[in-house]
Amino acid sequence: MKSQGFRDTGMIVRRPARPGALAPTNLAKLMRCLDGSQNIALPVRPRGAGSSATDCNVATAGTTIDMSGLDRITHIDTHNQTVTAEAGVRIGELIAALAEDGLELIGNFDQTERTLGGAIAAPCMGPGIGGHASMLSTQVVGLKSVTPSGRMMKVSNTQRHLLSAFRLSYGMLGLIYEVTLRVRPITTFTASHRSMDIDTFAHVSDRLASGNVGLKFYLMPYRNHVYLDLRHYDSNSGNAYSAPWKIKDWGESTVLPNVFKSLNRVMPIPSVRYQLMDTLSATTHGLVNSKLVRNGNNVTAGGRHRRRKPSNLLYSTWCFPASDFSVVVKAYARFCRETFAHTAYRCDLPAVGYRVARDNSALLSPSFDEALIALQTTSTQKRGWDDFVLDLSEFAENWGGTPLFNQTLSTRDAYVAQTYGGRMEFFKKIRRQLDPDNRLLNPYLARYFQ
Ligand SMILES: Cc1cc2nc3c(=O)[nH]c(=O)nc-3n(C[C@H](O)[C@H](O)[C@H](O)COP(=O)(O)OP(=O)(O)OC[C@H]3O[C@@H](n4cnc5c(N)ncnc54)[C@H](O)[C@@H]3O)c2cc1C
């Protein structure tokens, strides 16, 4: 019998490495993972909290590196208003630590179980107020990364182009180990809420999308209803208590998905089930998006800190030009109703939308050229979801939607190339220089970036 490590020629060859997962807890171990002399299965994919919807954070045939063990907050500089932390730190933990020093992240991000690395390497967006940046990666002033061959690399804000490529690089240029971010003193905003039908929302959305407010909304296409959450800075804003925001977050992100999961199991008649679900959504949003929350800041409005994303939640996000949204939102509601009529599939949770300010700080920024409205379609209904997201992609392409590499399902390669255009070509050049052997490229990302 042939021995496994030897060829017939007698030369020693390596055993093929087995696919697997590694979880380094310090820099030395992280560097060793990628060291060329270590025989690990390729490709390598870093993973933060794993909250992305696509396969951008897995390496089924290679090695997935779980970054969440690198979770130290290295330094909070209250004088220069920066924080330096390892990539595996959860956003919720970072928010809590900063608050002890009277500081907050710039921007409101409510999926607080995500990691700092995942939130820098992929879009971490929220409703920015006025012209303020909506993406956390914009605030990066420096970072340390481990190269595809296991060496340490520092990128500072004097290397403008390189830093802009590293922001939203989806782990293709290196494994981000440590990040320094700009932060700011806690600033209270006023939140006001309205609810209206979709036509009325379409009518006011132009004004809201270009105004000096942070816009977030919950859209119920089958009930023809929208719940608005409008935020603005106000010199008279009072205290921002965290309890009401916790109740709001609990209602929206825990109660509804879990109740709907049970209803999907126990209620076989779709018409009754959907009526119940819509009534529950309307009641929850009517309650929590009313007078419950009035004043907030990026600490209180960050939501509860969970360790994991809700496992039953399916989502796909497309971004649309804010300037066209008054037309797109009506078309989207029509698309949802028509698809339901033809296929009997519909999403059970309201879609969530928010305004993303124009931001060209990252080469792969989705809002590089103009302000966008991100529309996150969410559901707990698995059966029929795959076909639904294919139809959704066709709809979104027709309306000039911009896909996100980690949050948009079923995108066509040619459409992605057309949308990101020359910036994608430039990114590919940098990627090839930093990772000539494609050690960090899994099949999903290779479709777009090889
Ligand atoms: C219920 C729900 C709601 C959401 N709401 C929002 C929202 O409002 N706004 C929004 O923008 N997003 C939202 N998301 C999407 C998601 O949370 C973000 O994209 C998030 O930033 C991903 O962080 P993560 O730690 O989970 O990263 P992962 O999903 O694990 O990874 C994301 C990408 O970053 C890479 N990566 C991770 N860590 C590193 C590292 N250290 N170095 C280099 N590359 C790395 C991965 O390889 C992958 O390509 C939501 C997701 C869910 C499930």
The ligand as an SDF file (V2000), in Angstrom:
LIG
                    3D

 53 58  0  0  0  0  0  0  0  0999 V2000
  -30.9850   41.1090   11.3460 C   0  0  0  0  0  0  0  0  0  0  0  0
  -29.8790   41.7970   10.5990 C   0  0  0  0  0  0  0  0  0  0  0  0
  -29.9380   43.1790   10.4410 C   0  0  0  0  0  0  0  0  0  0  0  0
  -28.9100   43.8580    9.7850 C   0  0  0  0  0  0  0  0  0  0  0  0
  -29.0120   45.1950    9.6840 N   0  0  0  0  0  0  0  0  0  0  0  0
  -28.0340   45.8700    9.0840 C   0  0  0  0  0  0  0  0  0  0  0  0
  -28.0890   47.2870    9.0040 C   0  0  0  0  0  0  0  0  0  0  0  0
  -29.0100   47.9210    9.5020 O   0  0  0  0  0  0  0  0  0  0  0  0
  -27.0850   47.9150    8.3500 N   0  0  0  0  0  0  0  0  0  0  0  0
  -26.0580   47.2170    7.7880 C   0  0  0  0  0  0  0  0  0  0  0  0
  -25.1810   47.8470    7.2070 O   0  0  0  0  0  0  0  0  0  0  0  0
  -25.9600   45.9040    7.8820 N   0  0  0  0  0  0  0  0  0  0  0  0
  -26.9190   45.2000    8.4930 C   0  0  0  0  0  0  0  0  0  0  0  0
  -26.8440   43.8470    8.5550 N   0  0  0  0  0  0  0  0  0  0  0  0
  -25.7140   43.1610    7.8780 C   0  0  0  0  0  0  0  0  0  0  0  0
  -24.4610   42.8560    8.7240 C   0  0  0  0  0  0  0  0  0  0  0  0
  -24.7510   42.9070   10.1050 O   0  0  0  0  0  0  0  0  0  0  0  0
  -23.2740   43.7720    8.4460 C   0  0  0  0  0  0  0  0  0  0  0  0
  -22.9030   43.7240    7.1230 O   0  0  0  0  0  0  0  0  0  0  0  0
  -22.0550   43.5630    9.3700 C   0  0  0  0  0  0  0  0  0  0  0  0
  -21.2160   44.6720    9.2150 O   0  0  0  0  0  0  0  0  0  0  0  0
  -21.2600   42.3060    9.1970 C   0  0  0  0  0  0  0  0  0  0  0  0
  -20.4660   42.1270   10.3810 O   0  0  0  0  0  0  0  0  0  0  0  0
  -20.0430   40.6760   10.9130 P   0  0  0  0  0  0  0  0  0  0  0  0
  -19.1580   40.8370   12.0750 O   0  0  0  0  0  0  0  0  0  0  0  0
  -21.2270   39.8100   11.0770 O   0  0  0  0  0  0  0  0  0  0  0  0
  -19.1640   40.1890    9.6710 O   0  0  0  0  0  0  0  0  0  0  0  0
  -19.2510   38.8680    8.7880 P   0  0  0  0  0  0  0  0  0  0  0  0
  -20.6140   38.7180    8.2270 O   0  0  0  0  0  0  0  0  0  0  0  0
  -18.7170   37.7200    9.5230 O   0  0  0  0  0  0  0  0  0  0  0  0
  -18.2350   39.2680    7.6220 O   0  0  0  0  0  0  0  0  0  0  0  0
  -18.5170   40.3120    6.6990 C   0  0  0  0  0  0  0  0  0  0  0  0
  -17.3670   40.4270    5.6920 C   0  0  0  0  0  0  0  0  0  0  0  0
  -16.2330   40.9870    6.3410 O   0  0  0  0  0  0  0  0  0  0  0  0
  -15.1210   40.0900    6.2850 C   0  0  0  0  0  0  0  0  0  0  0  0
  -14.4350   40.1800    7.5550 N   0  0  0  0  0  0  0  0  0  0  0  0
  -14.9450   39.9140    8.7930 C   0  0  0  0  0  0  0  0  0  0  0  0
  -14.0050   40.1600    9.7330 N   0  0  0  0  0  0  0  0  0  0  0  0
  -12.8970   40.5860    9.0680 C   0  0  0  0  0  0  0  0  0  0  0  0
  -11.5910   40.9730    9.4660 C   0  0  0  0  0  0  0  0  0  0  0  0
  -11.2300   41.0210   10.7530 N   0  0  0  0  0  0  0  0  0  0  0  0
  -10.7080   41.3310    8.5190 N   0  0  0  0  0  0  0  0  0  0  0  0
  -11.0400   41.3160    7.2060 C   0  0  0  0  0  0  0  0  0  0  0  0
  -12.2550   40.9480    6.7710 N   0  0  0  0  0  0  0  0  0  0  0  0
  -13.1700   40.5930    7.6960 C   0  0  0  0  0  0  0  0  0  0  0  0
  -15.7210   38.7210    5.9950 C   0  0  0  0  0  0  0  0  0  0  0  0
  -14.8160   37.8780    5.3160 O   0  0  0  0  0  0  0  0  0  0  0  0
  -16.9130   39.1010    5.1130 C   0  0  0  0  0  0  0  0  0  0  0  0
  -16.4980   39.2970    3.7960 O   0  0  0  0  0  0  0  0  0  0  0  0
  -27.8240   43.1320    9.2250 C   0  0  0  0  0  0  0  0  0  0  0  0
  -27.7590   41.7520    9.4090 C   0  0  0  0  0  0  0  0  0  0  0  0
  -28.7680   41.0840   10.0850 C   0  0  0  0  0  0  0  0  0  0  0  0
  -28.6610   39.6080   10.2750 C   0  0  0  0  0  0  0  0  0  0  0  0
  1  2  1  0
  2  3  1  0
  2 52  2  0
  3  4  2  0
  4  5  1  0
  4 50  1  0
  5  6  2  0
  6  7  1  0
  6 13  1  0
  7  8  2  0
  7  9  1  0
  9 10  1  0
 10 11  2  0
 10 12  1  0
 12 13  2  0
 13 14  1  0
 14 15  1  0
 14 50  1  0
 15 16  1  0
 16 17  1  0
 16 18  1  0
 18 19  1  0
 18 20  1  0
 20 21  1  0
 20 22  1  0
 22 23  1  0
 23 24  1  0
 24 25  2  0
 24 26  1  0
 24 27  1  0
 27 28  1  0
 28 29  2  0
 28 30  1  0
 28 31  1  0
 31 32  1  0
 32 33  1  0
 33 34  1  0
 33 48  1  0
 34 35  1  0
 35 36  1  0
 35 46  1  0
 36 37  1  0
 36 45  1  0
 37 38  2  0
 38 39  1  0
 39 40  1  0
 39 45  2  0
 40 41  1  0
 40 42  2  0
 42 43  1  0
 43 44  2  0
 44 45  1  0
 46 47  1  0
 46 48  1  0
 48 49  1  0
 50 51  2  0
 51 52  1  0
 52 53  1  0
M  END
$$$$
